[in-house]
Amino acid sequence: MDDALHDWYGVLAKILNEAHLAAPDSLGQVISSGVRALGMEPTIYLVDVEQRSLGALPAGGPSSEVDPRSPGEHLRGWERLPVEGTMAGRAFMTLQTVAAGERRPRLWVPIVDGTERLGVLDVVLPEQTSPDDAAVREGCLLLAGLIGHLIMSKQAYGDTLHRVRRSRLMSTSAELLWQMLPPLTFATDRFVLTAMLEPCYEVGGDGFDYAVDNTAVHLSVLDAVGRGLSASMTCAVALSAMRAIRRAGGGLHAMAEAADQALTSQFTDHRFVTAILAELDESSGHLRYVNAGHPLPLVLRRGKAVLTLSGGRRLPLGLGNALAGAGRAARSDEAAGSDEAARSDEAAGSDEAARSDETAGSDKAAGTGGPAGAGAVGEAMLEPGDRLLLHTDGVTDARRANGERSGLPRLVDLAERYSAAGLPIAETLRRLSHAILDQQGGRLRDDATLMLVEWSRLAAHRSVP
Amino acid sequence: MTYGRWVLDVRTEAADTAVVVCVRGDVDLNTEAQLAQALRDAITTHQADELVVDLAGVPFLDSSGVRALLQARATAAEHGMSVRVRNPQDLVAQVLRVTLVADLFGVSNR
């Protein structure tokens, strides 16, 4: 092994070995002491939950001093860099290493775990080192990759890694919810999925889940009635019931029925959860789905909404066994709920296609079978490059400055605008989510969730630094 | 920033064999409890075969409104009454259809 590689091997080996017995708040120190052998000074920055700034992880290791500050003050003590307008932020947004060299040469290297964007690694290089040196860049990227895995694996064992990512107190409801959810972004060679959920510190009711097994990508978006802790608990019950059944091999309707049972066994106040449950075959693009009273998912192709997925309808989760006889919406000839292509007249733009949801959506509600309309499964075939957009009504019910609902056409327009920049999909969604939130002063009527799935090798690989 | 009023305007009156509750305002998390109480009161204080919920003056209704209607339906059933929704605006009718409860309340599925 040549010297340079041997040096990096030594660094990574030292870090890995020391990491075994490292508490989360020692991670900075473990990385520093490993990399110092190469004459480099690292600083780990973690993105906050709202994805607006990057906070520095202290490199000094655990402190034995008792901190007398109140919880709120404590959270504001970290050095923070805004994502917008800084080199660190550019590395985070684009997933590209950024070279800088004011006094000392340095690199800003994106940190991901898989494709989950965790933050940025700042590496100050030895005096005479060029930040464009390929071997140095490669080594730093490898280091950042290891740091990403270590951060994810250490998170559960202490509070430091959570504290750095919070700018204020998180509500109990949000604490419960975030604990339940998988990471925001995941990709395989063939597809990438990313989600965002607002308001980060007060969410209660919305949720999402996904699981990839063989070529099956299971995904869901949930919206529990109400808000706050009560709604979070409702969501937790539904999500857990569905996961247990899914992990036992149960299909879409079995999952929904399990949620019905769990919700009615726990709650007597007619609470319910609207949801989309879907399975995408990542090798063929075949999509199967069930819609439990939820806003219709959209398929975007070259920036336009070309399909509204209006099949597979059943009652919201929690109402399926309580309301026997209900939910038999007007049956169409297409009993299996195959999807109606919105007018794909390109000249009409996305407004027209998206509007088909708001007016004609229920035509294809195929309530066949039992009381909950069970049995009907919607189907669609995605084309390579297609994007599936799921949302909760908090997104479209958000108010604009003029008081009007944001609505579906605007959501599609915004999705198209931010996709055109060719950015990593998680960045597209970050900007889209912030645009919706910012359009009415950062206050939402209800939780707002977005999930974007892109069936595309290019998009998947673009999500890796 | 508030979205319209946080209080509903609710009027209840008897009409033949029905009790009619006319609602004006946005039905959401902020006003759900008020609506639920008004519907409960209408059911328990009137002898009627049917509760009619008139939503002509409701420009917005979300899942919490759906829940209030479902709760009213259950309470009404205990009192031998049915529940019907009358004059929903387009957006509200759409919410009832998307959640598949439209036909429970006599709203057409188009």
Boltz contact constraints between the chains, C-beta under 6 A:
constraints:
  - contact:
      token1: [A, 225]
      token2: [B, 63]
      max_distance: 6.0
  - contact:
      token1: [A, 225]
      token2: [B, 64]
      max_distance: 6.0
  - contact:
      token1: [A, 225]
      token2: [B, 67]
      max_distance: 6.0
  - contact:
      token1: [A, 227]
      token2: [B, 29]
      max_distance: 6.0
  - contact:
      token1: [A, 270]
      token2: [B, 67]
      max_distance: 6.0
  - contact:
      token1: [A, 270]
      token2: [B, 70]
      max_distance: 6.0
  - contact:
      token1: [A, 270]
      token2: [B, 71]
      max_distance: 6.0
  - contact:
      token1: [A, 293]
      token2: [B, 99]
      max_distance: 6.0
  - contact:
      token1: [A, 293]
      token2: [B, 100]
      max_distance: 6.0
  - contact:
      token1: [A, 315]
      token2: [B, 100]
      max_distance: 6.0
  - contact:
      token1: [A, 316]
      token2: [B, 99]
      max_distance: 6.0
  - contact:
      token1: [A, 326]
      token2: [B, 104]
      max_distance: 6.0
  - contact:
      token1: [A, 327]
      token2: [B, 100]
      max_distance: 6.0
  - contact:
      token1: [A, 329]
      token2: [B, 100]
      max_distance: 6.0
  - contact:
      token1: [A, 329]
      token2: [B, 109]
      max_distance: 6.0
  - contact:
      token1: [A, 330]
      token2: [B, 109]
      max_distance: 6.0
  - contact:
      token1: [A, 362]
      token2: [B, 97]
      max_distance: 6.0
  - contact:
      token1: [A, 362]
      token2: [B, 109]
      max_distance: 6.0
  - contact:
      token1: [A, 399]
      token2: [B, 3]
      max_distance: 6.0
  - contact:
      token1: [A, 441]
      token2: [B, 1]
      max_distance: 6.0
  - contact:
      token1: [A, 443]
      token2: [B, 1]
      max_distance: 6.0
